[in-house]
Amino acid sequence: MERKTSNTKYDFGEFSEKARKALEKMKATQRPGERGGQVKKTEIIESMKTEIRAMLDDGYSAQQIADALSNSVFPVLPKTVTQIAQGTTKTRRKQKTVVAQTAARQQDTPPPPPPPQQTKEQTAEQEKTERHDFDIMKDTMDL
């Protein structure tokens, strides 16, 4: 597979200054290793895994932690708190199955080939076997 390269050229002075400013802004607003931007709530809870484990070890219940988060931040189920603390979050299998089924439906399948042409004799013979008909023959003496 060929790798495409971009032939876009950038002005060094202008874009190097923009890059420096972006990095300075990041340094001022974020700590090293800290994520920014839009994330799912489970990712936020996972970032607090050590604090949640410590609270569970101190005797707090998953229900209490979930209630505290639900009342002040966003709705969380106690099951989610327990799974993240134990490190056993489930993946969405149903969504993967739906995607796979959709992809299978979208694939083009060739139509079945037409049945081969039969002669009259072959058609008559086939009709006999389908009706379980047979030809009656005379008895013979060589039994």
Residue pairs with C-beta under 8 A, 6 or more apart in sequence:
26 36
29 36
30 36
35 43
35 47
41 74
41 76
42 80
42 84
42 89
45 52
45 69
45 76
45 80
45 81
45 84
46 84
46 89
49 84
49 85
49 87
52 65
52 81
52 84
52 85
53 85
55 65
56 62
56 65
56 85
61 78
62 78
62 79
62 81
62 82
62 85
63 78
65 76
65 78
65 81
66 76
66 77
66 78
66 80
66 81
69 76
69 81
70 76
83 89
83 90
118 126
127 133
128 134
